[in-house]
């Protein structure tokens, strides 16, 4: 694993330990063992124990604990410092104090899941809290909380706010929420393209077949890297003079975009190197 930010985060239910290793082998950049929504209340304790007995530095995972206002949160904190727990995903994140409790319990990386109006309102504070690596958008629960119909147009403003907050806080680009379609890859591809175009850097996945679509969606295309290469070559040969590529003027912002694109492509290529 390189130091490049993760593109894909694959959920696996915490009460299905037989799937843990399979999830880790599915090609996702990160795996999230889910102790919250995926696990019924009677199975919470058993799921926690199964994860604690399985996790190790040999197969590191993130853990989505139960929300801070739940009866299971305090017991979940015991997992934070276990070797192999690479970070904690906190659902319904709203208060910096809850992130502090996770840090005290031993977590070095925290991914607050923004799923409510209050969570978005406090996102600037959550993003700056110690240990926070990046924000995650829980679009479905967020839409329920605001009583709006979930859709690209309806959530555009809120997604852009998370991108802006993350940039100002100096943390990694945020992670977009799940696409519920499992058998149809079209919506996954469309949602991934939208997320990338808005400035998101990754996406949650609920099934292994979504992973390659998401990984590819956050990588520059061949056409994009070809364009970026031509832009930089033209700028270098111009020696500071005005120049055009594909009939469009190339100035400093365009050159920066091209440089970023090629840097992204290099990071993606490094993921596949042994």
Backbone torsions as a table, in degrees:
resi	resn	phi	psi	omega
1	UNK	NA	127.8	179.1
2	UNK	-86.4	-179.2	178.5
3	UNK	-82.7	5.0	-179.3
4	UNK	-67.1	142.1	177.5
5	UNK	-59.1	145.6	-179.6
6	UNK	-67.6	141.5	175.5
7	UNK	-96.9	-41.0	-174.3
8	UNK	-120.4	135.6	177.4
9	UNK	-124.6	113.4	-176.0
10	UNK	-99.9	123.1	175.7
11	UNK	-77.6	144.0	169.0
12	UNK	-138.1	133.2	-177.4
13	UNK	-61.6	136.3	-179.1
14	UNK	-68.8	-18.3	179.2
15	UNK	-95.7	14.4	176.2
16	UNK	-125.5	67.2	-176.0
17	UNK	-59.9	-23.4	178.6
18	UNK	-67.9	-13.0	179.3
19	UNK	-98.6	-7.6	-174.9
20	UNK	-58.8	-52.8	-177.4
21	UNK	-64.8	-37.9	178.7
22	UNK	-62.9	-40.0	178.4
23	UNK	-63.4	-40.3	-179.4
24	UNK	-67.1	-21.9	-179.4
25	UNK	-97.6	8.2	-173.1
26	UNK	-85.8	-3.8	176.9
27	UNK	96.2	1.2	178.2
28	UNK	-73.2	150.4	176.7
29	UNK	-69.7	-27.0	178.0
30	UNK	-149.2	148.7	177.2
31	UNK	-116.7	135.2	178.8
32	UNK	-113.4	114.0	172.1
33	UNK	-80.8	119.7	-170.9
34	UNK	-96.2	114.2	175.1
35	UNK	-98.7	-2.2	-174.6
36	UNK	-97.1	-101.6	-171.6
37	UNK	-59.4	-32.2	-175.0
38	UNK	-77.3	-11.6	-172.9
39	UNK	-116.0	118.6	176.8
40	UNK	-62.6	154.0	-176.8
41	UNK	-52.3	-43.5	-178.6
42	UNK	-65.4	-18.8	-176.2
43	UNK	-100.4	2.7	-174.6
44	UNK	-59.4	-49.0	-176.4
45	UNK	-63.4	-45.3	-178.3
46	UNK	-64.5	-37.7	178.9
47	UNK	-64.9	-42.5	178.7
48	UNK	-61.7	-43.9	-179.9
49	UNK	-66.3	-38.8	179.6
50	UNK	-63.6	-42.5	179.3
51	UNK	-65.5	-44.4	-178.1
52	UNK	-60.9	-35.0	-178.7
53	UNK	-81.1	-18.2	-176.9
54	UNK	-98.1	-39.6	-171.1
55	UNK	-64.7	143.8	178.9
56	UNK	-161.8	166.3	178.0
57	UNK	-59.4	-19.3	-179.5
58	UNK	-72.1	-26.0	176.6
59	UNK	-140.9	84.3	-176.9
60	UNK	-76.1	142.1	179.8
61	UNK	-140.2	159.7	166.1
62	UNK	-88.8	158.9	179.5
63	UNK	-128.7	124.5	170.5
64	UNK	-90.0	108.4	178.3
65	UNK	-80.4	176.0	174.6
66	UNK	-78.9	158.1	-174.6
67	UNK	-62.4	156.9	-175.0
68	UNK	-63.3	-24.2	-179.5
69	UNK	-92.2	8.2	-179.4
70	UNK	-92.7	165.0	179.3
71	UNK	-75.9	-10.9	-176.8
72	UNK	-99.9	-9.0	-172.5
73	UNK	-59.6	-48.1	-175.9
74	UNK	-61.4	-39.8	178.5
75	UNK	-69.8	-34.6	178.4
76	UNK	-63.6	-28.5	-178.4
77	UNK	-60.3	-23.0	-179.9
78	UNK	-65.0	-18.4	-179.5
79	UNK	-82.6	-18.4	-168.4
80	UNK	-58.7	-36.7	-175.6
81	UNK	-98.3	6.5	-177.9
82	UNK	-69.6	138.7	174.7
83	UNK	-58.7	130.1	-178.1
84	UNK	103.6	-18.7	174.2
85	UNK	-84.9	103.1	-172.6
86	UNK	-78.9	-17.0	-179.4
87	UNK	175.5	170.4	-176.6
88	UNK	-121.5	130.4	171.7
89	UNK	-98.3	119.0	-178.0
90	UNK	-102.2	112.0	177.8
91	UNK	-72.6	155.1	177.3
92	UNK	50.8	41.6	-179.9
93	UNK	-67.1	128.8	-178.5
94	UNK	-141.2	-26.5	-174.0
95	UNK	-125.1	135.3	178.0
96	UNK	-62.4	-27.3	-179.7
97	UNK	-62.4	-34.4	178.9
98	UNK	-68.3	-35.8	176.0
99	UNK	-66.8	-36.6	179.0
100	UNK	-63.3	-38.2	179.3
101	UNK	-64.3	-36.5	178.1
102	UNK	-67.9	-39.4	177.9
103	UNK	-63.9	-43.8	-180.0
104	UNK	-61.2	-33.8	-179.1
105	UNK	-74.3	-9.2	173.4
106	UNK	119.9	-1.7	179.9
107	UNK	-74.2	136.9	178.4
108	UNK	-100.5	-21.1	178.1
109	UNK	-130.3	135.1	-179.2
110	UNK	-130.1	136.6	175.3
111	UNK	-120.9	96.1	178.9
112	UNK	-68.2	132.3	178.9
113	UNK	-97.0	113.7	-176.9
114	UNK	-86.8	109.2	-173.3
115	UNK	-130.6	9.6	-176.6
116	UNK	-148.2	165.2	177.6
117	UNK	-60.6	-42.5	179.9
118	UNK	-65.5	-37.4	178.1
119	UNK	-61.8	-43.0	177.9
120	UNK	-68.4	-39.4	179.4
121	UNK	-59.9	-38.5	-179.0
122	UNK	-94.4	7.1	-177.3
123	UNK	-55.4	-38.7	178.3
124	UNK	-59.9	-33.7	178.9
125	UNK	-78.1	-39.9	179.1
126	UNK	-64.0	-40.4	-177.7
127	UNK	-65.0	-28.1	-178.7
128	UNK	-93.3	-2.3	-178.7
129	UNK	-67.8	143.6	180.0
130	UNK	-56.5	136.7	176.2
131	UNK	90.3	-11.2	-178.1
132	UNK	-74.8	122.8	-179.5
133	UNK	-90.3	-44.7	178.2
134	UNK	-165.9	159.4	178.4
135	UNK	-91.3	152.9	178.9
136	UNK	-126.4	136.6	-177.5
137	UNK	-99.4	117.7	174.5
138	UNK	-95.0	82.7	-169.7
139	UNK	-62.5	-37.4	-175.8
140	UNK	-67.3	-53.5	179.6
141	UNK	-65.1	-35.5	178.3
142	UNK	-61.0	-43.9	179.5
143	UNK	-63.7	-38.3	178.0
144	UNK	-64.2	-43.3	-178.1
145	UNK	-63.5	-38.9	-178.9
146	UNK	-88.8	-4.2	179.2
147	UNK	58.4	46.1	176.1
148	UNK	-121.8	158.6	178.2
149	UNK	-78.3	126.5	-179.6
150	UNK	-67.4	131.3	178.8
151	UNK	-177.1	165.0	-177.7
152	UNK	-59.5	-48.0	-177.1
153	UNK	-67.6	-42.4	-176.2
154	UNK	-66.1	-29.3	-175.2
155	UNK	-105.5	4.2	-177.1
156	UNK	-57.5	-48.7	-177.8
157	UNK	-60.4	-43.7	-175.4
158	UNK	-69.7	-39.6	176.0
159	UNK	-61.5	-44.6	-179.3
160	UNK	-63.7	-33.9	177.1
161	UNK	-62.0	-40.7	179.6
162	UNK	-67.1	-36.4	176.5
163	UNK	-64.5	-44.8	-179.9
164	UNK	-63.6	-47.8	-179.1
165	UNK	-59.8	-43.4	-178.7
166	UNK	-63.5	-41.7	-179.9
167	UNK	-64.5	-44.9	-179.1
168	UNK	-65.8	-35.7	-179.3
169	UNK	-77.5	-13.4	178.3
170	UNK	78.0	24.7	178.1
171	UNK	-105.9	176.6	-179.5
172	UNK	-63.4	154.8	177.3
173	UNK	-57.6	146.2	-174.1
174	UNK	-68.9	167.5	180.0
175	UNK	-107.5	130.0	179.3
176	UNK	-81.7	161.9	-175.6
177	UNK	-77.3	-171.7	-174.1
178	UNK	-79.2	157.2	165.9
179	UNK	-108.5	123.8	-171.0
180	UNK	-76.9	-17.2	178.3
181	UNK	-68.7	126.1	-179.1
182	UNK	-105.3	-44.9	-175.9
183	UNK	-83.3	-24.7	-178.5
184	UNK	-102.7	113.4	-177.1
185	UNK	-80.2	-12.7	-179.1
186	UNK	-56.3	-52.6	178.5
187	UNK	-61.1	-34.7	178.7
188	UNK	-64.1	-45.1	179.2
189	UNK	-64.1	-42.8	180.0
190	UNK	-64.3	-46.0	-179.0
191	UNK	-65.2	-37.7	178.7
192	UNK	-66.0	-43.0	178.1
193	UNK	-61.1	-41.8	178.1
194	UNK	-63.3	-46.6	-178.3
195	UNK	-58.8	-45.3	179.7
196	UNK	-63.7	-41.1	-178.0
197	UNK	-65.3	-25.4	180.0
198	UNK	-87.1	-10.4	179.4
199	UNK	108.0	6.7	174.2
200	UNK	-72.3	155.3	-178.1
201	UNK	-113.9	-3.5	-178.5
202	UNK	-165.7	177.9	-177.0
203	UNK	-152.4	146.1	174.9
204	UNK	-78.4	144.2	178.4
205	UNK	-125.2	143.0	179.2
206	UNK	-112.0	-0.4	178.3
207	UNK	-151.0	143.9	-178.4
208	UNK	-56.6	-31.4	-177.6
209	UNK	-70.5	-14.0	175.8
210	UNK	-79.3	-22.6	-171.4
211	UNK	-59.7	-52.1	-178.7
212	UNK	-63.6	-30.5	177.9
213	UNK	-65.9	-43.6	179.5
214	UNK	-67.8	-45.0	179.3
215	UNK	-58.2	-44.8	-179.9
216	UNK	-67.9	-34.6	-176.8
217	UNK	-68.1	-25.2	179.3
218	UNK	-98.4	8.4	176.1
219	UNK	-104.6	141.3	175.7
220	UNK	-59.0	140.9	178.1
221	UNK	-77.4	167.0	177.1
222	UNK	-60.3	-40.5	179.0
223	UNK	-62.2	-38.9	-179.6
224	UNK	-67.9	-43.3	-179.4
225	UNK	-69.6	-34.5	175.5
226	UNK	-62.2	-44.6	178.7
227	UNK	-61.9	-45.5	-178.7
228	UNK	-61.8	-40.6	178.9
229	UNK	-63.0	-42.3	179.4
230	UNK	-68.0	-35.8	178.3
231	UNK	-63.2	-48.0	-177.7
232	UNK	-67.7	-35.9	177.8
233	UNK	-66.2	-42.4	179.8
234	UNK	-64.9	-41.5	-179.9
235	UNK	-64.9	-39.0	-179.9
236	UNK	-67.2	-41.6	-178.3
237	UNK	-72.7	-20.5	-177.3
238	UNK	-77.4	-18.8	179.0
239	UNK	54.6	42.3	176.4
240	UNK	91.5	-9.9	179.1
241	UNK	-80.1	162.4	177.5
242	UNK	-65.0	141.5	-177.7
243	UNK	-146.6	154.9	178.8
244	UNK	-126.0	146.5	174.3
245	UNK	-129.9	127.6	-177.8
246	UNK	56.3	34.6	177.4
247	UNK	77.0	11.6	-179.3
248	UNK	-123.9	142.2	-177.8
249	UNK	-67.2	140.8	176.3
250	UNK	-108.3	117.1	174.9
251	UNK	-126.1	-172.6	-172.6
252	UNK	-58.4	-45.9	179.0
253	UNK	-58.5	-38.1	178.8
254	UNK	-66.3	-39.8	178.1
255	UNK	-63.4	-40.0	178.8
256	UNK	-64.3	-40.1	176.9
257	UNK	-60.9	-44.3	179.6
258	UNK	-62.8	-42.1	178.9
259	UNK	-63.3	-44.5	179.3
260	UNK	-61.9	-39.0	-179.1
261	UNK	-63.8	-43.3	179.4
262	UNK	-70.9	-33.2	174.7
263	UNK	-64.4	-41.7	177.2
264	UNK	-62.2	-42.7	179.7
265	UNK	-62.9	-38.8	178.9
266	UNK	-65.8	-39.2	178.3
267	UNK	-65.7	-39.8	179.0
268	UNK	-64.4	-41.3	179.6
269	UNK	-64.6	-35.5	-178.9
270	UNK	-65.9	-24.8	179.3
271	UNK	-63.0	-28.7	-174.5
272	UNK	-94.5	1.1	178.4
273	UNK	-84.8	141.7	179.8
274	UNK	-66.2	NA	NA
